[in-house]
């Protein structure tokens, strides 16, 4: 029974790995430098473009999150028990295969729902009125990266709630078509320079375990991972979905990528 389930799951897992790999490598111009891109403060006419960039960026993490769920022991146990129970009771492979397929589809739909819910909360939260959220205080700001009149990236910062004396980097996203040009690094530098000019000691940020490209960027820029913790949602805790806290000390030694 166990071998039958593995034969069922392996093609699905391989398919998702291939889709994730293709989506992450498509249109990535390797070795290109930032050119023709202006980083400036947010303006009201950027509002819809900022929401679009954020939504597209967050949606990219659905395949990798689904793969993470498939790798969890709890997920595999539920699928295996379902398969074995139905094979035993029905004396047929058709019903178990159909049931497992439906469970996988349901899991993916659940992940899509959670991401869409997070996107909706964010769009109705700080991104609903960027000016009031980030531009009313001298210690917070929101920038966009513009190329040929089009918003291709965003980043923001504000005083960190859980780290006194630090600013928190937020909402950093670059359109897929403009990655590999150094835009994300330039956005990180913009926040670091702003933080230093305001007299803060460090920049902190939070990212998830599935955002591996972002983790590599932060570590290249000199950020250090200082904490790992489970996401607050019950489902995230059950499925071991971890969040990481990074910190960049601006007045210490070893700041890289500058």
DRENPA-3360 file (N, C-alpha, C; in nm, 2 decimals, always signed):
BEGIN
1 = XXXXXXXX = +0.08/-0.12/+0.00/+0.00/+0.00/+0.00/+0.09/+0.13/+0.00 ~ +0.19/+0.12/+0.08/+0.28/+0.24/+0.09/+0.35/+0.27/-0.04 ~ +0.39/+0.16/-0.11/+0.46/+0.18/-0.24/+0.36/+0.24/-0.34 ~ +0.23/+0.19/-0.34/+0.13/+0.24/-0.43/+0.11/+0.39/-0.41 ~ +0.11/+0.44/-0.28/+0.09/+0.58/-0.25/+0.21/+0.66/-0.30 ~ +0.33/+0.60/-0.28/+0.45/+0.68/-0.33/+0.45/+0.69/-0.48 ~ +0.40/+0.59/-0.55/+0.40/+0.60/-0.70/+0.30/+0.70/-0.74 ~ +0.19/+0.72/-0.66/+0.09/+0.82/-0.69/+0.14/+0.96/-0.67;
9 = XXXXXXXX = +0.22/+0.98/-0.55/+0.26/+1.11/-0.51/+0.38/+1.16/-0.59 ~ +0.47/+1.07/-0.63/+0.60/+1.11/-0.69/+0.57/+1.19/-0.82 ~ +0.49/+1.15/-0.91/+0.47/+1.23/-1.03/+0.41/+1.37/-1.00 ~ +0.32/+1.38/-0.90/+0.27/+1.51/-0.86/+0.38/+1.60/-0.81 ~ +0.46/+1.54/-0.72/+0.57/+1.62/-0.66/+0.67/+1.67/-0.77 ~ +0.70/+1.58/-0.86/+0.80/+1.62/-0.97/+0.74/+1.73/-1.05 ~ +0.61/+1.72/-1.08/+0.54/+1.82/-1.16/+0.55/+1.95/-1.10 ~ +0.52/+1.96/-0.96/+0.52/+2.09/-0.89/+0.66/+2.14/-0.89;
17 = XXXXXXXX = +0.76/+2.06/-0.87/+0.90/+2.10/-0.87/+0.94/+2.17/-1.01 ~ +0.89/+2.10/-1.12/+0.92/+2.15/-1.25/+0.85/+2.28/-1.27 ~ +0.73/+2.29/-1.23/+0.65/+2.42/-1.25/+0.72/+2.53/-1.17 ~ +0.75/+2.50/-1.04/+0.82/+2.60/-0.96/+0.95/+2.65/-1.02 ~ +1.03/+2.55/-1.07/+1.16/+2.58/-1.12/+1.14/+2.67/-1.25 ~ +1.05/+2.63/-1.34/+1.03/+2.71/-1.46/+0.98/+2.85/-1.43 ~ +0.89/+2.86/-1.33/+0.84/+3.00/-1.30/+0.95/+3.08/-1.24 ~ +1.04/+3.02/-1.17/+1.15/+3.10/-1.10/+1.26/+3.14/-1.20;
25 = XXXXXXXX = +1.28/+3.07/-1.31/+1.39/+3.09/-1.40/+1.34/+3.17/-1.52 ~ +1.22/+3.17/-1.55/+1.17/+3.24/-1.67/+1.19/+3.39/-1.67 ~ +1.25/+3.44/-1.78/+1.27/+3.58/-1.79/+1.36/+3.64/-1.69 ~ +1.46/+3.56/-1.64/+1.56/+3.61/-1.55/+1.69/+3.64/-1.62 ~ +1.72/+3.77/-1.66/+1.84/+3.80/-1.73/+1.96/+3.80/-1.64 ~ +2.04/+3.70/-1.64/+2.15/+3.68/-1.55/+2.26/+3.78/-1.59 ~ +2.32/+3.84/-1.48/+2.44/+3.92/-1.50/+2.41/+4.06/-1.54 ~ +2.28/+4.10/-1.55/+2.25/+4.24/-1.59/+2.25/+4.33/-1.47;
33 = XXXXXXXX = +2.30/+4.45/-1.50/+2.30/+4.55/-1.39/+2.18/+4.64/-1.40 ~ +2.16/+4.71/-1.29/+2.05/+4.81/-1.28/+2.07/+4.92/-1.38 ~ +1.98/+4.94/-1.47/+2.00/+5.04/-1.57/+1.86/+5.10/-1.60 ~ +1.86/+5.24/-1.61/+1.73/+5.30/-1.65/+1.62/+5.29/-1.54 ~ +1.66/+5.27/-1.42/+1.56/+5.25/-1.31/+1.58/+5.37/-1.21 ~ +1.48/+5.43/-1.17/+1.48/+5.54/-1.08/+1.41/+5.50/-0.95 ~ +1.47/+5.52/-0.84/+1.41/+5.49/-0.71/+1.36/+5.62/-0.65 ~ +1.24/+5.64/-0.62/+1.18/+5.76/-0.57/+1.07/+5.74/-0.47;
41 = XXXXXXXX = +1.03/+5.84/-0.40/+0.92/+5.83/-0.30/+0.79/+5.80/-0.37 ~ +0.70/+5.73/-0.30/+0.57/+5.70/-0.35/+0.49/+5.83/-0.38 ~ +0.41/+5.82/-0.49/+0.32/+5.93/-0.52/+0.18/+5.86/-0.54 ~ +0.08/+5.94/-0.52/-0.06/+5.89/-0.52/-0.10/+5.81/-0.64 ~ -0.04/+5.86/-0.76/-0.08/+5.79/-0.88/-0.01/+5.65/-0.89 ~ +0.08/+5.62/-0.80/+0.14/+5.49/-0.80/+0.06/+5.38/-0.73 ~ -0.05/+5.42/-0.66/-0.13/+5.33/-0.57/-0.17/+5.20/-0.64 ~ -0.23/+5.20/-0.75/-0.28/+5.08/-0.81/-0.16/+4.99/-0.86;
49 = XXXXXXXX = -0.05/+5.05/-0.91/+0.06/+4.98/-0.95/+0.13/+4.91/-0.83 ~ +0.14/+4.98/-0.72/+0.20/+4.92/-0.60/+0.12/+4.80/-0.56 ~ -0.02/+4.81/-0.56/-0.10/+4.69/-0.52/-0.08/+4.57/-0.62 ~ -0.07/+4.60/-0.74/-0.05/+4.50/-0.84/+0.09/+4.43/-0.82 ~ +0.19/+4.51/-0.80/+0.33/+4.45/-0.78/+0.32/+4.36/-0.66 ~ +0.26/+4.40/-0.55/+0.26/+4.33/-0.43/+0.18/+4.20/-0.45 ~ +0.06/+4.21/-0.51/-0.02/+4.09/-0.53/+0.05/+3.98/-0.62 ~ +0.11/+4.02/-0.73/+0.18/+3.93/-0.81/+0.30/+3.87/-0.74;
57 = XXXXXXXX = +0.37/+3.95/-0.66/+0.49/+3.89/-0.58/+0.45/+3.79/-0.48 ~ +0.34/+3.81/-0.41/+0.29/+3.72/-0.31/+0.24/+3.59/-0.37 ~ +0.17/+3.60/-0.48/+0.11/+3.49/-0.55/+0.22/+3.39/-0.60 ~ +0.34/+3.44/-0.62/+0.44/+3.35/-0.67/+0.48/+3.24/-0.57 ~ +0.45/+3.26/-0.44/+0.50/+3.17/-0.34/+0.40/+3.05/-0.32 ~ +0.29/+3.05/-0.39/+0.19/+2.94/-0.37/+0.25/+2.80/-0.41 ~ +0.32/+2.79/-0.52/+0.37/+2.65/-0.55/+0.47/+2.60/-0.45 ~ +0.57/+2.69/-0.41/+0.66/+2.64/-0.31/+0.60/+2.61/-0.17;
65 = XXXXXXXX = +0.49/+2.69/-0.14/+0.42/+2.66/-0.01/+0.35/+2.52/-0.02 ~ +0.29/+2.49/-0.14/+0.23/+2.36/-0.16/+0.33/+2.25/-0.15 ~ +0.45/+2.27/-0.20/+0.55/+2.16/-0.19/+0.59/+2.14/-0.05 ~ +0.60/+2.25/+0.03/+0.63/+2.24/+0.17/+0.53/+2.16/+0.24 ~ +0.40/+2.18/+0.21/+0.29/+2.10/+0.27/+0.30/+1.96/+0.24 ~ +0.34/+1.92/+0.11/+0.35/+1.78/+0.07/+0.46/+1.71/+0.14 ~ +0.56/+1.78/+0.18/+0.68/+1.72/+0.25/+0.66/+1.69/+0.40 ~ +0.55/+1.75/+0.45/+0.53/+1.73/+0.60/+0.48/+1.59/+0.63;
73 = XXXXXXXX = +0.53/+1.54/+0.74/+0.49/+1.40/+0.78/+0.34/+1.39/+0.81 ~ +0.28/+1.49/+0.86/+0.14/+1.49/+0.89/+0.06/+1.47/+0.76 ~ +0.10/+1.55/+0.66/+0.03/+1.54/+0.53/+0.05/+1.40/+0.47 ~ +0.17/+1.35/+0.47/+0.19/+1.21/+0.41/+0.12/+1.11/+0.49 ~ +0.11/+1.12/+0.62/+0.04/+1.02/+0.70/-0.11/+1.03/+0.67 ~ -0.17/+1.15/+0.66/-0.31/+1.16/+0.62/-0.34/+1.10/+0.49 ~ -0.26/+1.13/+0.39/-0.28/+1.07/+0.26/-0.27/+0.92/+0.25 ~ -0.17/+0.87/+0.33/-0.14/+0.72/+0.33/-0.26/+0.65/+0.40;
81 = XXXXXXXX = -0.30/+0.71/+0.51/-0.41/+0.64/+0.59/-0.54/+0.64/+0.50 ~ -0.56/+0.75/+0.44/-0.68/+0.76/+0.35/-0.68/+0.66/+0.24 ~ -0.56/+0.65/+0.18/-0.54/+0.56/+0.07/-0.56/+0.41/+0.11 ~ -0.49/+0.38/+0.22/-0.50/+0.24/+0.27/-0.64/+0.20/+0.32 ~ -0.71/+0.29/+0.39/-0.84/+0.26/+0.44/-0.94/+0.24/+0.32 ~ -0.93/+0.32/+0.22/-1.02/+0.31/+0.11/-0.99/+0.18/+0.02 ~ -0.86/+0.15/+0.01/-0.82/+0.03/-0.06/-0.88/-0.09/+0.01 ~ -0.87/-0.09/+0.14/-0.91/-0.21/+0.22/-1.07/-0.22/+0.21;
89 = XXXXXXXX = -1.14/-0.11/+0.22/-1.28/-0.11/+0.23/-1.35/-0.13/+0.09 ~ -1.28/-0.08/-0.02/-1.35/-0.08/-0.15/-1.29/-0.19/-0.24 ~ -1.17/-0.25/-0.20/-1.11/-0.35/-0.28/-1.08/-0.30/-0.43 ~ -1.06/-0.17/-0.43/-1.03/-0.11/-0.57/-0.93/+0.00/-0.55 ~ -0.86/+0.03/-0.65/-0.76/+0.14/-0.65/-0.82/+0.27/-0.70 ~ -0.93/+0.26/-0.77/-0.99/+0.38/-0.83/-1.04/+0.48/-0.73 ~ -1.11/+0.44/-0.63/-1.16/+0.53/-0.53/-1.05/+0.59/-0.44 ~ -0.95/+0.51/-0.39/-0.84/+0.57/-0.32/-0.77/+0.67/-0.40;
97 = XXXXXXXX = -0.74/+0.65/-0.52/-0.67/+0.74/-0.61/-0.75/+0.87/-0.62 ~ -0.88/+0.86/-0.64/-0.96/+0.97/-0.66/-0.97/+1.05/-0.53 ~ -0.97/+0.98/-0.41/-0.98/+1.05/-0.28/-0.85/+1.13/-0.26 ~ -0.74/+1.06/-0.28/-0.61/+1.13/-0.26/-0.59/+1.25/-0.35 ~ -0.64/+1.24/-0.47/-0.63/+1.35/-0.57/-0.71/+1.47/-0.52 ~ -0.83/+1.44/-0.47/-0.92/+1.54/-0.42/-0.86/+1.61/-0.29 ~ -0.79/+1.53/-0.21/-0.73/+1.58/-0.09/-0.61/+1.68/-0.13 ~ -0.54/+1.64/-0.23/-0.43/+1.72/-0.28/-0.48/+1.85/-0.34;
105 = XXXXXXXX = -0.59/+1.84/-0.41/-0.65/+1.96/-0.47/-0.71/+2.05/-0.36 ~ -0.77/+1.99/-0.26/-0.82/+2.07/-0.15/-0.71/+2.14/-0.07 ~ -0.59/+2.07/-0.06/-0.48/+2.13/+0.01/-0.43/+2.26/-0.07 ~ -0.42/+2.24/-0.20/-0.37/+2.35/-0.28/-0.47/+2.47/-0.27 ~ -0.60/+2.44/-0.28/-0.70/+2.54/-0.27/-0.69/+2.61/-0.13 ~ -0.66/+2.54/-0.03/-0.65/+2.60/+0.10/-0.53/+2.69/+0.11 ~ -0.42/+2.66/+0.05/-0.31/+2.74/+0.04/-0.34/+2.87/-0.04 ~ -0.40/+2.85/-0.15/-0.44/+2.97/-0.23/-0.53/+3.06/-0.15;
113 = XXXXXXXX = -0.62/+3.00/-0.08/-0.71/+3.08/+0.01/-0.64/+3.16/+0.11 ~ -0.54/+3.10/+0.18/-0.46/+3.17/+0.28/-0.38/+3.28/+0.22 ~ -0.32/+3.26/+0.11/-0.24/+3.37/+0.04/-0.33/+3.48/+0.00 ~ -0.45/+3.44/-0.06/-0.54/+3.55/-0.11/-0.60/+3.63/+0.01 ~ -0.62/+3.56/+0.12/-0.67/+3.63/+0.24/-0.56/+3.73/+0.30 ~ -0.43/+3.68/+0.30/-0.33/+3.77/+0.34/-0.32/+3.89/+0.25 ~ -0.33/+3.87/+0.12/-0.32/+3.98/+0.02/-0.43/+4.08/+0.04 ~ -0.56/+4.03/+0.07/-0.67/+4.11/+0.09/-0.65/+4.20/+0.22;
121 = XXXXXXXX = -0.60/+4.13/+0.32/-0.58/+4.21/+0.45/-0.48/+4.32/+0.43 ~ -0.37/+4.29/+0.35/-0.27/+4.39/+0.33/-0.32/+4.50/+0.24 ~ -0.39/+4.47/+0.14/-0.45/+4.57/+0.05/-0.55/+4.66/+0.11 ~ -0.62/+4.61/+0.21/-0.71/+4.69/+0.29/-0.65/+4.75/+0.41 ~ -0.52/+4.72/+0.43/-0.45/+4.77/+0.55/-0.36/+4.89/+0.51 ~ -0.23/+4.87/+0.52/-0.13/+4.97/+0.50/-0.13/+5.02/+0.35 ~ -0.15/+4.92/+0.26/-0.15/+4.96/+0.12/-0.27/+5.03/+0.07 ~ -0.37/+5.03/+0.15/-0.50/+5.10/+0.11/-0.47/+5.25/+0.10;
129 = XXXXXXXX = -0.39/+5.30/+0.19/-0.35/+5.44/+0.20/-0.20/+5.45/+0.23 ~ -0.12/+5.44/+0.13/+0.02/+5.44/+0.16/+0.07/+5.57/+0.22 ~ +0.01/+5.68/+0.17/+0.06/+5.81/+0.22/+0.04/+5.82/+0.37 ~ -0.08/+5.78/+0.42/-0.11/+5.79/+0.57/-0.03/+5.68/+0.64 ~ +0.00/+5.57/+0.58/+0.07/+5.46/+0.65/+0.22/+5.49/+0.66 ~ +0.28/+5.55/+0.56/+0.42/+5.56/+0.56/+0.48/+5.70/+0.54 ~ +0.41/+5.80/+0.49/+0.46/+5.92/+0.46/+0.43/+6.04/+0.55 ~ +0.36/+6.01/+0.66/+0.32/+6.11/+0.75/+0.42/+6.14/+0.86;
137 = XXXXXXXX = +0.51/+6.04/+0.88/+0.61/+6.05/+0.98/+0.75/+6.06/+0.92 ~ +0.84/+6.13/+0.99/+0.97/+6.15/+0.93/+1.06/+6.02/+0.95 ~ +1.01/+5.92/+1.03/+1.08/+5.80/+1.05/+1.02/+5.68/+0.97 ~ +0.94/+5.71/+0.87/+0.89/+5.60/+0.79/+0.88/+5.66/+0.64 ~ +0.89/+5.56/+0.55/+0.88/+5.61/+0.41/+0.84/+5.49/+0.32 ~ +0.80/+5.52/+0.20/+0.77/+5.42/+0.10/+0.83/+5.47/-0.04 ~ +0.90/+5.38/-0.10/+0.97/+5.41/-0.23/+0.92/+5.31/-0.34 ~ +0.92/+5.36/-0.46/+0.90/+5.27/-0.57/+1.02/+5.28/-0.67;
145 = XXXXXXXX = +1.04/+5.17/-0.74/+1.14/+5.16/-0.84/+1.07/+5.18/-0.97 ~ +1.11/+5.28/-1.05/+1.03/+5.31/-1.18/+1.12/+5.29/-1.30 ~ +1.07/+5.22/-1.40/+1.15/+5.20/-1.52/+1.05/+5.23/-1.64 ~ +1.09/+5.33/-1.72/+1.02/+5.37/-1.84/+0.87/+5.40/-1.80 ~ +0.86/+5.47/-1.69/+0.73/+5.52/-1.65/+0.64/+5.41/-1.58 ~ +0.70/+5.30/-1.55/+0.62/+5.19/-1.49/+0.68/+5.15/-1.36 ~ +0.60/+5.13/-1.26/+0.65/+5.08/-1.13/+0.69/+4.94/-1.14 ~ +0.81/+4.91/-1.11/+0.86/+4.77/-1.12/+0.91/+4.71/-0.99;
153 = XXXXXXXX = +0.91/+4.80/-0.88/+0.95/+4.75/-0.75/+0.90/+4.84/-0.64 ~ +0.90/+4.79/-0.52/+0.86/+4.87/-0.40/+0.94/+4.83/-0.28 ~ +0.94/+4.92/-0.19/+1.00/+4.89/-0.05/+0.95/+5.00/+0.04 ~ +0.94/+4.96/+0.17/+0.90/+5.06/+0.27/+0.97/+5.03/+0.40 ~ +0.96/+5.13/+0.49/+1.01/+5.10/+0.63/+0.94/+5.19/+0.72 ~ +0.94/+5.15/+0.85/+0.88/+5.22/+0.96/+0.94/+5.17/+1.09 ~ +0.92/+5.24/+1.20/+0.97/+5.20/+1.33/+0.92/+5.06/+1.36 ~ +1.02/+4.97/+1.40/+0.98/+4.83/+1.43/+0.91/+4.82/+1.57;
161 = XXXXXXXX = +0.80/+4.75/+1.57/+0.72/+4.74/+1.70/+0.79/+4.66/+1.80 ~ +0.86/+4.55/+1.76/+0.93/+4.46/+1.86/+1.08/+4.48/+1.87 ~ +1.13/+4.58/+1.81/+1.28/+4.60/+1.81/+1.30/+4.75/+1.83 ~ +1.30/+4.80/+1.95/+1.33/+4.94/+1.98/+1.46/+4.99/+1.92 ~ +1.46/+5.11/+1.86/+1.58/+5.16/+1.80/+1.61/+5.11/+1.66 ~ +1.51/+5.04/+1.60/+1.53/+4.98/+1.47/+1.42/+5.02/+1.38 ~ +1.44/+5.03/+1.25/+1.34/+5.04/+1.15/+1.31/+4.90/+1.09 ~ +1.19/+4.88/+1.05/+1.15/+4.75/+0.99/+1.14/+4.77/+0.84;
169 = XXXXXXXX = +1.21/+4.69/+0.76/+1.19/+4.69/+0.61/+1.07/+4.61/+0.58 ~ +0.98/+4.66/+0.49/+0.86/+4.60/+0.46/+0.83/+4.61/+0.31 ~ +0.74/+4.53/+0.26/+0.68/+4.54/+0.12/+0.79/+4.55/+0.01 ~ +0.90/+4.48/+0.03/+1.00/+4.48/-0.08/+0.96/+4.37/-0.19 ~ +0.94/+4.42/-0.31/+0.90/+4.33/-0.42/+0.95/+4.40/-0.55 ~ +0.99/+4.31/-0.64/+1.03/+4.35/-0.77/+0.96/+4.26/-0.88 ~ +0.91/+4.33/-0.98/+0.84/+4.25/-1.09/+0.94/+4.14/-1.14 ~ +0.88/+4.03/-1.17/+0.96/+3.92/-1.23/+1.04/+3.96/-1.35;
177 = XXXXXXXX = +0.98/+4.04/-1.44/+1.04/+4.08/-1.56/+1.16/+4.17/-1.54 ~ +1.18/+4.23/-1.42/+1.29/+4.32/-1.40/+1.39/+4.27/-1.29 ~ +1.38/+4.14/-1.26/+1.47/+4.09/-1.16/+1.61/+4.06/-1.22 ~ +1.71/+4.05/-1.14/+1.84/+4.02/-1.19/+1.92/+4.14/-1.23 ~ +1.86/+4.26/-1.21/+1.92/+4.39/-1.25/+1.98/+4.47/-1.13 ~ +1.97/+4.41/-1.01/+2.02/+4.49/-0.89/+1.92/+4.58/-0.83 ~ +1.79/+4.57/-0.88/+1.69/+4.66/-0.82/+1.66/+4.63/-0.67 ~ +1.65/+4.50/-0.64/+1.62/+4.47/-0.50/+1.73/+4.51/-0.41;
185 = XXXXXXXX = +1.86/+4.50/-0.45/+1.97/+4.55/-0.37/+1.97/+4.70/-0.35 ~ +1.93/+4.77/-0.46/+1.92/+4.91/-0.45/+1.81/+4.96/-0.36 ~ +1.70/+4.88/-0.36/+1.59/+4.91/-0.26/+1.64/+4.89/-0.12 ~ +1.71/+4.78/-0.10/+1.76/+4.75/+0.04/+1.85/+4.86/+0.08 ~ +1.94/+4.91/-0.01/+2.04/+5.01/+0.03/+1.96/+5.14/+0.06 ~ +1.85/+5.17/-0.01/+1.77/+5.29/+0.01/+1.72/+5.29/+0.15 ~ +1.67/+5.18/+0.20/+1.62/+5.16/+0.33/+1.73/+5.18/+0.44 ~ +1.84/+5.12/+0.41/+1.96/+5.12/+0.50/+2.01/+5.27/+0.52;
193 = XXXXXXXX = +2.02/+5.34/+0.41/+2.06/+5.48/+0.41/+1.96/+5.56/+0.49 ~ +1.83/+5.54/+0.46/+1.73/+5.62/+0.53/+1.74/+5.59/+0.68 ~ +1.76/+5.46/+0.72/+1.76/+5.42/+0.86/+1.88/+5.49/+0.93 ~ +2.00/+5.49/+0.86/+2.12/+5.55/+0.91/+2.10/+5.70/+0.93 ~ +2.04/+5.76/+0.83/+2.02/+5.91/+0.83/+1.93/+5.95/+0.95 ~ +1.84/+5.86/+0.98/+1.74/+5.89/+1.09/+1.80/+5.86/+1.23 ~ +1.92/+5.81/+1.23/+1.99/+5.78/+1.36/+1.95/+5.65/+1.42 ~ +1.89/+5.56/+1.35/+1.86/+5.42/+1.40/+1.98/+5.33/+1.39;
201 = XXXXXXXX = +1.98/+5.23/+1.48/+2.10/+5.15/+1.48/+2.10/+5.03/+1.39 ~ +1.97/+4.99/+1.35/+1.97/+4.86/+1.27/+1.84/+4.86/+1.19 ~ +1.84/+4.77/+1.09/+1.72/+4.74/+1.01/+1.68/+4.60/+1.04 ~ +1.55/+4.57/+1.07/+1.50/+4.44/+1.09/+1.39/+4.41/+0.98 ~ +1.37/+4.28/+0.95/+1.27/+4.24/+0.86/+1.23/+4.10/+0.89 ~ +1.11/+4.06/+0.83/+1.06/+3.93/+0.85/+1.03/+3.87/+0.71 ~ +1.06/+3.74/+0.70/+1.04/+3.67/+0.57/+1.00/+3.52/+0.61 ~ +0.95/+3.45/+0.51/+0.90/+3.31/+0.53/+1.00/+3.21/+0.48;
209 = XXXXXXXX = +0.99/+3.09/+0.52/+1.08/+2.98/+0.49/+1.08/+2.95/+0.34 ~ +0.97/+2.98/+0.27/+0.96/+2.95/+0.13/+1.02/+3.06/+0.04 ~ +1.05/+3.17/+0.10/+1.11/+3.28/+0.02/+1.26/+3.27/+0.02 ~ +1.31/+3.17/-0.05/+1.45/+3.14/-0.04/+1.53/+3.24/-0.12 ~ +1.48/+3.30/-0.23/+1.56/+3.40/-0.30/+1.57/+3.52/-0.22 ~ +1.47/+3.56/-0.15/+1.48/+3.68/-0.06/+1.58/+3.66/+0.05 ~ +1.58/+3.54/+0.11/+1.68/+3.51/+0.21/+1.82/+3.52/+0.16 ~ +1.85/+3.47/+0.04/+1.98/+3.48/-0.02/+2.02/+3.63/-0.04;
217 = XXXXXXXX = +1.92/+3.71/-0.08/+1.95/+3.85/-0.10/+1.99/+3.92/+0.03 ~ +1.91/+3.90/+0.13/+1.93/+3.96/+0.26/+2.07/+3.92/+0.32 ~ +2.10/+3.79/+0.31/+2.23/+3.75/+0.36/+2.34/+3.81/+0.28 ~ +2.33/+3.82/+0.15/+2.43/+3.88/+0.07/+2.45/+4.03/+0.11 ~ +2.34/+4.10/+0.15/+2.35/+4.24/+0.19/+2.40/+4.25/+0.33 ~ +2.43/+4.15/+0.40/+2.48/+4.16/+0.54/+2.39/+4.13/+0.65 ~ +2.26/+4.10/+0.62/+2.16/+4.07/+0.72/+2.19/+3.94/+0.79 ~ +2.17/+3.93/+0.92/+2.19/+3.80/+0.99/+2.05/+3.75/+1.04;
225 = XXXXXXXX = +2.03/+3.62/+1.03/+1.91/+3.56/+1.08/+1.92/+3.55/+1.23 ~ +1.83/+3.61/+1.30/+1.84/+3.61/+1.45/+1.73/+3.53/+1.52 ~ +1.63/+3.49/+1.44/+1.52/+3.42/+1.51/+1.43/+3.35/+1.40 ~ +1.39/+3.23/+1.45/+1.29/+3.15/+1.37/+1.17/+3.12/+1.46 ~ +1.05/+3.14/+1.40/+0.93/+3.11/+1.48/+0.82/+3.07/+1.39 ~ +0.72/+3.00/+1.44/+0.61/+2.95/+1.36/+0.51/+3.07/+1.33 ~ +0.46/+3.07/+1.21/+0.35/+3.17/+1.18/+0.24/+3.15/+1.28 ~ +0.17/+3.26/+1.31/+0.07/+3.26/+1.42/-0.06/+3.17/+1.39;
233 = XXXXXXXX = -0.09/+3.15/+1.26/-0.21/+3.08/+1.23/-0.20/+2.93/+1.27 ~ -0.31/+2.87/+1.31/-0.31/+2.73/+1.36/-0.26/+2.64/+1.25 ~ -0.31/+2.66/+1.13/-0.27/+2.57/+1.02/-0.12/+2.58/+0.99 ~ -0.07/+2.70/+1.01/+0.08/+2.72/+0.98/+0.16/+2.65/+1.09 ~ +0.11/+2.65/+1.21/+0.18/+2.58/+1.32/+0.18/+2.43/+1.30 ~ +0.06/+2.38/+1.26/+0.05/+2.23/+1.24/+0.14/+2.19/+1.13 ~ +0.15/+2.27/+1.02/+0.23/+2.23/+0.91/+0.37/+2.29/+0.91 ~ +0.41/+2.34/+1.03/+0.55/+2.38/+1.05/+0.60/+2.48/+0.96;
241 = XXXXXXXX = +0.51/+2.58/+0.93/+0.55/+2.69/+0.84/+0.61/+2.80/+0.92 ~ +0.74/+2.82/+0.90/+0.83/+2.91/+0.98/+0.85/+3.04/+0.92 ~ +0.86/+3.14/+1.01/+0.90/+3.28/+0.97/+1.04/+3.31/+1.02 ~ +1.11/+3.39/+0.95/+1.25/+3.42/+0.99/+1.26/+3.57/+1.02 ~ +1.33/+3.61/+1.12/+1.36/+3.75/+1.15/+1.51/+3.77/+1.12 ~ +1.53/+3.88/+1.03/+1.67/+3.92/+1.00/+1.70/+4.06/+1.05 ~ +1.83/+4.08/+1.07/+1.87/+4.21/+1.13/+2.00/+4.25/+1.06 ~ +2.01/+4.38/+1.03/+2.13/+4.44/+0.97/+2.17/+4.55/+1.07;
249 = XXXXXXXX = +2.28/+4.53/+1.13/+2.34/+4.63/+1.22/+2.42/+4.73/+1.14 ~ +2.38/+4.86/+1.14/+2.44/+4.96/+1.05/+2.57/+5.01/+1.10 ~ +2.60/+5.00/+1.23/+2.72/+5.06/+1.29/+2.82/+4.96/+1.33 ~ +2.80/+4.83/+1.30/+2.89/+4.72/+1.33/+2.98/+4.69/+1.21 ~ +3.07/+4.59/+1.23/+3.16/+4.55/+1.13/+3.09/+4.44/+1.04 ~ +3.13/+4.42/+0.92/+3.09/+4.31/+0.84/+2.97/+4.33/+0.76 ~ +2.93/+4.46/+0.74/+2.82/+4.49/+0.65/+2.86/+4.46/+0.51 ~ +2.79/+4.38/+0.44/+2.83/+4.33/+0.31/+2.74/+4.38/+0.20;
257 = XX = +2.78/+4.36/+0.08/+2.70/+4.39/-0.04/+2.68/+4.54/-0.07 ~ +2.76/+4.63/-0.01/+2.74/+4.77/-0.02/+2.85/+4.83/-0.12;
% end
